[in-house]
Every structure is written in structure tokens, then in C-alpha cells.
Amino acid sequence: MNLPHLFRQTLSERGLIAILRGVRPEEAAGIGLALHAAGIRLIEVPLNSPDPLRSIRALRDALPDDTLVGAGTVLRPESCVEIARAGGQLVVMPHGDPEVIGAAKATGLACAPGVATPTEAFAALAAGADVLKMFPAETLGPMGLKAWRAVLTPPVAIVPVGGITPDSLASYLAAGASGFGLGSALYRAGDSADVVSRRAAAFVLAWQASRSDH
């Protein structure tokens, strides 16, 4: 399985990455199934969540193969092997450390490092990034993304993360976003599967409506 290709393809089709920061292993499967039912096919569990590798395993075991599961807030190269052993397929980072990117690629995982400038973006691509995580998006905004797109042209995928809401999707898509990472507007620690399901449905609806407009 070519995970980088599958990651980019799923992102192109579905566009939304659910970030389950703070999720617990015993609730991960239920929330994952609610996200899948709503139409989300990319899920990350940040490694600063409680027992994140168990949650990744629970999600991977519960969800169909059309959903990719992985880890976020990956800070150490050695974490990549642990993520793969847990069934993870994605490595999402808040930064662009080339050692972590290299470890993810060596392990066969798809990798989305965090970048905040074009200089960081080009360095991450040179290190092997599959997708660029534009972070924190709320400080860079759609105008910042539009400026990036003058030099970071497709097929380079740019995914804004940070402060994304259903209402903000359209402006970022118009500026050249390839997809979005969804944080606290989708899931907060302790949220029930029903709550997450309703929020996910709103995001999916906004994604579909915005895509049809562009």
C-alpha cells in the first residue's frame, strides 16, 4: 500500500482531517465510527492525548480500510516506528523537523509537517513531505495562503490547521487550500460521539458546498 499516494488521494476527495486531541482509548472507536458515518476519512490522534497509541489501534481496528488513521503532534523520529506498530498510517507534525520527516518516510508512513513560512514549506518538501500543514492557520489567514500559492503551486497540497470552522472553509478554499485539519471546532476532550457526529456533518456539508462553488 502506497500510503503517501493514498493520503493525497483521500485528502483530494474528502478534504477533512479530524484531530482527536485528548481522546481516550475506550471512546476512540465510537467517535471514529461517528466520523466515518458523517463522511470523514482521515483521523489523527495527537501524541499528547491519553495513551494515544492504544487509541490509534482502536480506531484502526474499528474503521474500514477507506479511512486512514495516524498520529499528530509527532515530535520525535523514534515515534514513527511506534505509530506504525499501532496501525497508524499518518504522521502529522506541528513543525518541519527533517529528522522526523525522514523517519516517517523510512517507516513507509505518509507525512504532513507543520510549516508557517514559504522557506519552511520548501525545506519540508525537500525533506520528503507529502502534504504541507499550514500552521497556525488563524494567524496566517486566507490572504497568507493566497500569497503562498504564488510559489507553492499544485500539486503541492496545503492544509490549513488551527481555528478552522465550517464558516471559514470557503475563503481558504478560494485562496488555494487542499483540505483542512479540524481541531476544537470538531472535537474537544470529553465530547460524546453524538456531539462529534453533528459537528462533523456540518463540516462535511460546508466542504461539499464550498467545493461545488469552486
Steps between C-alpha positions, in 0.01 A plus 500: 500500500640839397393707798624838373301457177194377691527793741512757220216329312275481806580861587411608148166319513395553862705799611454475877736366766342446843737584787397310814718672759429358844299198385520194726548146367166377631307765307714519186318233297155649559614847402684362198190319378295818542755691292495231234121507482515877451741460208843568654774262387815645664554491878797591717554446871755748639770327700435728799163327545447231767655171380492612135641183349217294650251747353665472160477122520135518608417727207690287250327183620153659494506690172484381138809512281372813324590701810861592577600529865813651643670712763533872547741712703780262400821655635753213507631286213475182708124552540448404136575132558267495803223661293540243224492212751172637636350490152551868428544617142550876536754719677382858556741749657479853641844573355723406206781303665669315211601214731136426584400532134781263403400249767138507383604438141743223601214331685273523196259746660342807343627824649353849543746732676395838634634810327439871557706659221584423137861440606385229744263362235772452240734347759229252605435402139872448445504272806220286354172650623190359331265780607568837663315589818460879508517570871374700679250592230316758709807725508582455131148517359367455147702797374818337624406177324423687178848653511658158560318359199691736270806280555366179661286398205296179461548209520657607833222445754458766771275428797413788736478394865408714798176686560317342205119510515232403247454869418868555418541215250382693195747788535795262545391285206477809283857585605628154401452265796516129420323390817473579869602372842206527739578557867287629786214608274451128427616323815590594856606250764192346657265565208257219426479321166160664441643850545792422271263352243298823479810717469654268241182515291520882501862492384429246226205705376715814493779315315261369238329837453829689477645250253196533274551879501863470388 
